[in-house]
Amino acid sequence: MAKATKQKDTAKRVVTKKSTAKTAKTAKTAKTAKTAVAKTPKTPKVPLPAAVPKATRAAAKAKLPKVLRKAEKRMLAPLAPAIAGAEASILDRLWQVVEERRQSRDTMTSHSARLLARGTAKVAQKLGEEAVECVIEAATGNRAATVLESADLLYHLMVVWVDAGIQPQEVWGELARRQGISGIAEKASRPRGILRAAGTTKLP
Ligand SMILES: N=c1c2ncn([C@@H]3O[C@H](COP(=O)(O)OP(=O)(O)OP(=O)(O)O)[C@@H](O)[C@H]3O)c2ncn1[C@@H]1O[C@H](COP(=O)(O)O)[C@@H](O)[C@H]1O
């Protein structure tokens, strides 16, 4: 009987020792994870222009109240980054769908077909409207609404391309051609009058 109690006692001690080791391991892992989070490089701070008044500088440096920091974190969080198929090639697929809607001419069920049926001027006007809405949200710092308006803008850009018979590959090709060329150097190298020759009304 005494032997059994001793055995039970030893087993209990082994379990306690094991669980202590486990707890220590967990604590160590948590500590390592905490260190890893702490080691994540911070976003470099952009210096404020010299013209910014003293009071504004102080306000920028001051620590925000917790409730505001929480709200800011929520605003800065990506809207829905983890949706399957949410990558740049979605534009190719969207263009394809809009092109199919153009061919179907089904104005009863398709918004794209309906918009395309209203003609080039309306299609272009809608792109302009969506661009302005996106600009307003971006300028007022409304991050979530800027994401939504950006999606509207890209959709209406696809409708413009379909209406104009432009394949996404043509635009991707132009972007690829520009890669590595500084915008400032490119503008400086433009021959005078090229905009007029290209038939654009955009001011140089
Ligand atoms: N991404 C979009 C998308 N974004 C916005 N919209 C529509 O665009 C319209 C914009 O509304 P507005 O009030 O600004 O414009 P409007 O109704 O034309 O009004 P007016 O300017 O004429 O007054 C809304 O009806 C939105 O639903 C879109 N419609 C379609 N798509 C995509 O296109 C695919 C094909 O859609 P359908 O052509 O409708 O089958 C869909 O599966 C989506 O993937």
The ligand as a Gaussian input file, in Angstrom:
#p B3LYP/6-31G(d) Opt

LIG

0 1
 N      -16.959000      45.127000     -60.770000
 C      -18.081000      45.396000     -61.184000
 C      -18.752000      46.599000     -60.820000
 N      -18.391000      47.631000     -60.036000
 C      -19.421000      48.498000     -60.055000
 N      -20.420000      48.025000     -60.830000
 C      -21.721000      48.601000     -61.081000
 O      -21.563000      49.886000     -61.596000
 C      -22.742000      50.632000     -61.330000
 C      -22.317000      51.995000     -60.896000
 O      -23.425000      52.631000     -60.384000
 P      -23.692000      54.149000     -60.648000
 O      -24.894000      54.526000     -59.872000
 O      -22.446000      54.918000     -60.412000
 O      -23.953000      54.196000     -62.203000
 P      -25.271000      53.918000     -63.023000
 O      -26.143000      52.900000     -62.344000
 O      -24.807000      53.542000     -64.388000
 O      -26.005000      55.312000     -62.971000
 P      -25.958000      56.553000     -63.976000
 O      -24.559000      57.081000     -64.041000
 O      -26.435000      56.057000     -65.305000
 O      -26.897000      57.509000     -63.366000
 C      -23.533000      49.875000     -60.264000
 O      -24.655000      49.290000     -60.866000
 C      -22.537000      48.820000     -59.817000
 O      -23.154000      47.615000     -59.427000
 C      -20.040000      46.847000     -61.327000
 N      -20.651000      45.980000     -62.176000
 C      -20.012000      44.850000     -62.515000
 N      -18.753000      44.531000     -62.054000
 C      -18.071000      43.290000     -62.501000
 O      -18.463000      42.998000     -63.830000
 C      -18.980000      41.670000     -63.897000
 C      -20.075000      41.625000     -64.931000
 O      -21.183000      42.385000     -64.484000
 P      -22.490000      42.489000     -65.391000
 O      -22.092000      43.137000     -66.660000
 O      -23.489000      43.304000     -64.617000
 O      -22.958000      41.096000     -65.595000
 C      -19.465000      41.377000     -62.474000
 O      -19.457000      40.003000     -62.234000
 C      -18.422000      42.079000     -61.650000
 O      -17.276000      41.254000     -61.541000

